[in-house]
């Protein structure tokens, strides 16, 4: 079957396209000016808490993904006043709820609702200038902005607890496999010379967020079907605790057999990126297998099941020294 072709469209190349892009950019700037205080609060939150450090990157990634599909956006010229009005009213309603009932919400609740209302207003502007067809063509990049909404601390705490529990299980079995004498009590492990605890700070939450965001982007860029993207995300869940367990055991064994300073050194404090790469290495065969499964499904006459995306080919532990 011959590949489908489409008439090339210069992204925002026409005068009308440039005017529309400038108008939409001006609208977004006005929205940011109106929401300046919560936006600056969000920036401070992202800079001061590792859990939210990804938020600053989200808008830039979203814009980059939209630019990648700018031909589809430029090809859509019809505005959608109805959908735009609905999104604008939804944003206004969410902002009203935040203003009226903010005192009854958890500490992060008002900020989360305010940022969510800002996103609805941005979506409303996009629908107004480009319409529903263009909105659907860049649905993932626009919904990706939801990652800029800070999750409530109660949800973060539950995720951290799950990471602690999973990492503790992996850590225990890796100690057993390596023949390391170990006594476990909850999240605390007694090994020769040391007692280590899989504390909240050692749950790997920051690396976990980075890995899940990376899987979202990889699924969008390299997979075509929704089922394959979901499988990739599900496959990432056990990897989150496996890589963290490997990190804890590696640091502990190095401290036991090489130098106790490994439990307090640079590899402990700044080595998360190395084990993040380990997680990517574990997931690469899964992505490769999913791409091949999609190719076979397409060759046998099946439909990929996804309408967006590229479909391109891929060629720590707290230490309690023994007294």
C-alpha positions, 0 to 999 in steps of 0.5 A, a space after each residue: 500500500 502506498 503511503 498517504 500524502 498530503 498537500 504541504 502547508 507552510 507552518 504559520 507561513 501565510 500572513 493570515 497564519 502569522 497574524 493568528 499566531 501573534 494574536 493567540 500569543 498576545 492572548 496567552 500573554 494577557 492571561 499570564 498577566 492576569 494570573 501573574 501572582 499564581 504563576 509566580 507562586 507556581 514557579 517558586 513551588 517548582 524551584 523549591 520542591 523536587 517533586 514539582 521541579 518538572 513543572 517549569 519544563 512542561 510549557 516549553 515541551 508543550 509548545 515544542 510539540 505543537 510546533 512539530 504539528 504546526 502544519 496541521 494547526 495552520 491547515 485548520 482555519 475555522 474558529 469554534 466560538 461554541 467550544 471556545 465559550 464553553 472552555 472559557 466559562 469552565 475556566 471562569 467557573 473553576 477560578 470562582 470555585 477556587 476563590 469561594 472555597 479555597 479556604 476549605 481546600 488543602 494548602 495546594 488546592 487553591 493554586 492547583 484550581 487556579 492554574 487549572 482555570 488558567 489552562 482552560 482559558 488558554 484552551 479557550 483561546 486556542 479554540 477561538 483562533 484555530 478551532 476544534 479540528 486544530 485542537 484535536 490535531 494537537 490534543 496531546 500537547 495541549 493536555 500535556 499542560 495538565 502536568 503543570 497543575 501541582 498535585 495535592 500533597 496527600 496524593 504525593 504522599 500516597 505515591 511516595 509511600 507506594 514507592 517506599 514500599 515497592 523499593 523496600 521489596 526490591 531492596 530486600 530481594 536484591 540483598 538476598 540474591 547478592 548473599 548479603 546478610 539482612 534483617 528487615 523491619 518495614 522500611 528499615 534494613 540492618 546489614 553488616 556495618 549499617 542500618 539503612 532506611 528507605 525514607 521519603 527522601 529516598 523514595 525516588 519520587 523525582 526520578 519517578 516523575 521524570 521517568 513517567 513524563 519521558 514515557 508519555 513523550 516517548 509513547 506520543 513520539 514513537 508509538 501510533 496506537 493508544 494501546 501501545 502507549 498505555 502498555 508502555 506506561 504500565 511497564 514503567 510502573 515496576 521499573 520505578 521501584 526496580 531502579 530505586 531498589 538497585 540504587 539503594 542496594 548498589 550504594 549499600 554494597 559499595 559502602 560495605 565493601 569499598 568505602 562507607 562514604 558512598 552512603 553520603 557521597 555524590 553518588 548518593 546525593 546526585 546519582 539519581 540521573 544515572 539510575 534514571 538512565 538505567 530505567 530508560 535502558 530497561 524500558 527500551 526493549 519494551 518500546 522496541 517490542 511495541 513498535 514491532 507489534 504495531 508494525 505487524 498489526 498494520 501489515 496484517 490490515 489492522 488499524 494502529 488505533 491512535 490519531 496523533 503522535 509521530 510513530 517514529 522508529 527508535 533506532 537513595 537511602 537514609 543512613 543510621 550508623 550502628 552504635 
